[in-house]
Amino acid sequence: MVQSGNLFAGLARKLANEDVTVLAKSPGAQIERIVSTGQASPPGFWYDQDNTEWVFLLAGAACLLFEGEASSRELRPGDYLEIPAHRRHRIEWTAADEATVWLVAHLAPE
């Protein structure tokens, strides 16, 4: 079966929590669309994931901080990052006045 859709369809203006939609899944990977509307990581919280994460910012803006780095990284549409497994990071902020749309691939360890 061929699946299709539009990554910008049904974007909410303001959400209490991020909206995560799984677009594709296989034993070695999962692809998600994440929509943020001003969300950020809670104080003191760090993501520490078992899998490599590839992140592409489609719309909006965001700022990520990696543990051990002196400054954060601001992302704009078109920017991407590959985050190795167990590379601790946090979301400092996402745009509050527009939807921030992420395309994320979670890749199983080799």
MIDREN-210464 format. One line per 8 residues: number of its first residue (from 1); for each residue x negated, y negated, z of N, C-alpha, C. Coordinates in steps of 0.02 Angstrom, whole numbers. Example, Ala and Ser with C-alpha at 12.3 -4.5 7.8 and 13.67 -1.06 7.14 Angstrom:
// MIDREN-210464
1) -660,284,390,-615,225,390,-660,165,390 ~ -642,112,354,-684,53,357,-645,-2,394
//
This chain:
// MIDREN-210464
1) -42,59,0,0,0,0,-44,-62,0 ~ -27,-109,-42,-63,-173,-45,-29,-222,3 ~ -69,-250,49,-42,-300,95,-67,-368,73 ~ -24,-418,81,-44,-486,64,-9,-534,111 ~ -32,-596,109,-2,-648,151,-39,-713,140 ~ -26,-761,182,-59,-826,178,-85,-843,248 ~ -149,-857,253,-180,-870,318,-153,-934,351 ~ -123,-978,312,-98,-1041,339,-22,-1040,350
9) 10,-984,338,83,-979,348,99,-975,422 ~ 151,-1010,442,177,-1005,510,133,-1033,565 ~ 94,-1083,549,50,-1113,600,92,-1155,648 ~ 82,-1143,712,118,-1181,763,79,-1246,777 ~ 115,-1297,798,84,-1361,815,52,-1360,883 ~ 84,-1326,931,57,-1323,999,79,-1257,1030 ~ 31,-1220,1057,45,-1156,1088,15,-1155,1158 ~ 46,-1119,1204,19,-1111,1271,-45,-1069,1269
17) -46,-1019,1225,-104,-975,1217,-121,-970,1142 ~ -182,-949,1128,-200,-938,1059,-155,-884,1028 ~ -143,-889,964,-104,-840,926,-153,-796,888 ~ -155,-731,904,-201,-684,872,-159,-635,831 ~ -174,-632,766,-140,-587,720,-191,-540,689 ~ -183,-475,697,-227,-426,666,-206,-420,593 ~ -253,-435,548,-239,-433,476,-259,-366,445 ~ -311,-335,471,-335,-271,445,-374,-236,500
25) -370,-169,499,-405,-131,551,-427,-64,521 ~ -488,-45,537,-513,21,519,-557,45,577 ~ -581,107,575,-621,131,631,-683,88,645 ~ -710,53,594,-771,15,605,-763,-60,606 ~ -702,-85,598,-693,-157,595,-621,-177,609 ~ -614,-239,632,-548,-269,639,-553,-341,618 ~ -506,-364,576,-505,-432,552,-443,-466,580 ~ -454,-526,609,-400,-562,642,-396,-634,616
33) -336,-661,618,-326,-733,612,-310,-757,683 ~ -348,-806,706,-335,-836,772,-318,-909,761 ~ -263,-931,791,-242,-1000,787,-248,-1030,857 ~ -289,-1082,863,-298,-1118,926,-268,-1187,920 ~ -238,-1211,974,-209,-1278,974,-229,-1314,1039 ~ -295,-1323,1046,-321,-1357,1105,-346,-1311,1159 ~ -345,-1246,1148,-368,-1200,1200,-445,-1202,1206 ~ -468,-1181,1264,-540,-1175,1279,-548,-1119,1330
41) -610,-1095,1337,-623,-1043,1387,-614,-1073,1457 ~ -588,-1034,1504,-582,-1059,1572,-651,-1075,1602 ~ -655,-1120,1649,-720,-1136,1681,-754,-1072,1707 ~ -818,-1066,1690,-857,-1009,1713,-848,-945,1674 ~ -802,-943,1626,-789,-882,1588,-835,-878,1527 ~ -863,-818,1515,-905,-806,1456,-880,-744,1421 ~ -872,-748,1355,-859,-687,1315,-923,-646,1313 ~ -916,-581,1322,-972,-534,1318,-944,-471,1286
49) -947,-469,1220,-913,-417,1182,-959,-361,1161 ~ -932,-301,1156,-970,-242,1136,-988,-241,1062 ~ -950,-277,1022,-960,-276,950,-986,-343,924 ~ -1019,-341,867,-1038,-402,832,-974,-435,808 ~ -972,-501,812,-914,-540,791,-936,-590,738 ~ -902,-589,681,-915,-637,628,-857,-685,627 ~ -871,-750,634,-819,-801,642,-825,-852,586 ~ -769,-867,553,-767,-917,499,-711,-966,516
57) -727,-1031,521,-677,-1081,537,-646,-1107,472 ~ -581,-1096,465,-545,-1115,405,-516,-1186,409 ~ -492,-1205,468,-460,-1271,477,-469,-1293,549 ~ -464,-1358,560,-470,-1385,627,-542,-1397,647 ~ -556,-1390,712,-623,-1401,738,-629,-1364,805 ~ -691,-1345,821,-704,-1310,884,-776,-1320,904 ~ -789,-1304,967,-857,-1310,993,-872,-1248,1034 ~ -926,-1213,1018,-947,-1153,1054,-1013,-1166,1089
65) -1020,-1136,1147,-1082,-1139,1185,-1107,-1069,1196 ~ -1171,-1057,1182,-1202,-992,1194,-1244,-997,1257 ~ -1239,-946,1298,-1277,-944,1360,-1351,-952,1344 ~ -1384,-995,1381,-1456,-1006,1372,-1473,-1060,1322 ~ -1425,-1085,1285,-1438,-1140,1238,-1422,-1206,1271 ~ -1463,-1256,1258,-1456,-1322,1290,-1395,-1361,1265 ~ -1377,-1351,1202,-1321,-1389,1175,-1272,-1342,1140 ~ -1210,-1365,1135,-1158,-1326,1103,-1159,-1336,1028
73) -1122,-1294,993,-1118,-1297,920,-1048,-1316,899 ~ -1043,-1372,865,-978,-1396,841,-966,-1364,772 ~ -905,-1337,764,-887,-1305,701,-832,-1345,666 ~ -839,-1351,601,-791,-1385,557,-771,-1336,502 ~ -718,-1349,465,-698,-1303,412,-756,-1285,365 ~ -762,-1221,353,-816,-1195,311,-874,-1167,350 ~ -879,-1183,415,-935,-1159,456,-921,-1087,478 ~ -974,-1047,483,-968,-980,509,-1026,-963,555
81) -1014,-912,596,-1065,-887,643,-1061,-812,644 ~ -1118,-779,651,-1119,-708,668,-1144,-704,740 ~ -1102,-677,783,-1118,-674,854,-1135,-601,871 ~ -1199,-587,886,-1218,-518,901,-1182,-491,962 ~ -1176,-426,966,-1146,-393,1024,-1182,-417,1087 ~ -1143,-429,1139,-1167,-449,1205,-1204,-516,1206 ~ -1193,-558,1155,-1220,-627,1156,-1166,-669,1190 ~ -1178,-686,1252,-1127,-721,1292,-1114,-791,1264
89) -1050,-806,1257,-1030,-870,1229,-962,-890,1257 ~ -946,-953,1247,-881,-979,1270,-857,-1033,1222 ~ -792,-1043,1221,-762,-1096,1181,-756,-1158,1226 ~ -793,-1210,1209,-792,-1272,1248,-728,-1311,1235 ~ -707,-1314,1172,-644,-1347,1155,-623,-1327,1084 ~ -559,-1335,1070,-532,-1332,1002,-490,-1395,993 ~ -481,-1415,930,-444,-1476,915,-374,-1472,946 ~ -355,-1526,979,-290,-1529,1012,-236,-1560,967
97) -257,-1595,915,-210,-1631,873,-195,-1596,807 ~ -224,-1537,797,-211,-1497,736,-227,-1424,752 ~ -199,-1380,712,-214,-1309,721,-285,-1294,699 ~ -321,-1257,741,-386,-1231,722,-375,-1158,702 ~ -393,-1143,640,-381,-1076,612,-447,-1041,602 ~ -454,-984,635,-514,-943,632,-499,-879,592 ~ -547,-856,553,-546,-789,525,-603,-752,560 ~ -586,-698,594,-635,-663,636,-638,-590,616
105) -699,-565,608,-711,-494,596,-749,-466,655 ~ -721,-415,686,-755,-378,740,-785,-316,708 ~ -851,-309,712,-886,-256,678,-914,-206,729 ~ -901,-142,718,-925,-90,763,-1001,-86,760 ~ -1031,-66,816,-1104,-59,816,-1127,-7,765 ~ -1186,-18,738,-1213,28,688,-1243,88,722
//
